[in-house]
């Protein structure tokens, strides 16, 4: 029994895959807390598709720099969403829908017209954890370090800006700059993990660990820690199970996350649901240009 | 309660206009806040109260006119309770501590941070609630928590948006007394309200606003039928009871009689 369980660890590609899956789960769980609490759960779905569009488009013009191009494409999309949400009457969900689907469609249209599919394109779509290169691992580690430095280094300011952006602004937090920095980190995190779980599943790993953590605690600090641990565990266990089940790793990682959600829901019951009930509401600032009823 | 404002000037607005797109919300507003001022900005919904508050806060820019703030002015703001996501995962202590800038790369709560949070929570009578989730507080306790967060910044001026909106009579009384105490401690206070009898009539200084300043002065000076009619667009009767102004909204049949 134990020999069977340890068998995959004899392969170096699996060891590497296990490490990358755990790290990806940790990174998405860590960043996902802010996404979920901002009521922007859909952004993971949108940005991953947007970046996929970027992959497709950039491959046509500079295939050797596809990662850099896709990163810039993703960052531009994230900043556009942030800008549209802040400056107009359009809510975050609608802005995400418009900007990212347009980006995705543009990339696919360019690709359909001029391109042919290549490995980077396929990997971005479905994820290819076992074929991950050393460069991609270094990229993932670098983005993880960047995310930790940004989030912990600006912990209170980020918490304040997420909870109550208008008062945060008055209290000396440069909310716009902080949001822009966070969007860049988010885009890079999605890009770095796309090859692990694939476009269609990266959104789930941004949201599931954070929602499960929210169901377990009422403290922000504990939620951040729990979400990271849950993301790590889902990544590692999902990777492990995918070996035995013979299904893609990304699929199994998300299925493990969904199973954890169901178990925690069953344990916490109504209390957990009450805690996570407000995750789709966000007390945003008064959007300049939009008269509020109280004015 | 004093507070009509004779001390050093903290903020001065001169001929300020503000708009959202092409929709002008406040017109030609001139108004100043002094160090010992306790002012209520009174007006109906949509009259520009929150916009004026945002200009005082500096989170919104005027389209024309001048806003001058004392250099290094420390401002704190208490938002409307209705704008907050009360299911957000923070405890009372975590919420209060947001106002304290982080020092260093690691988000460590220092012993000094803990002492200061305990001090302001104690000052506002909610010392025992620090570990409670914000959703588990009453309306009055939620207001006190935000006041505690504001006080952690050691402000010279405190701005509050509709602090008694949606709270019961007891909580409203508590809030008035608490604000009076903070004012006595030397904090200038400016708040918005549309509650004439429950709030405005008790304040030492009022600015009646309906896109422009309709009247400014003590309640005895501005809570008059003429000023209120221009401010609220409805005829009101003003009575005197134990030295306080009591405003009665005239019924439609009285208006037409």
Interface residues (C-beta under 8 A of the other chain):
Chain A: X37 X149 X152 X153 X154 X155 X156 X157 X159 X160 X162 X163 X164 X166 X167 X168 X169 X170 X171 X172 X214 X217 X218 X219 X220 X221 X223 X274 X275 X277 X278 X279 X281 X282 X283 X285 X286 X288 X289 X290 X291 X292 X293 X294 X295
Chain B: X20 X21 X23 X25 X45 X46 X47 X48 X49 X50 X51 X54 X57 X58 X59 X60 X75 X76 X77 X78 X79 X80 X83 X84 X85 X86 X87 X88 X89 X90 X91 X94 X95 X97 X98 X99 X100 X101 X102 X105 X106 X107 X133 X135 X149 X153 X161 X162
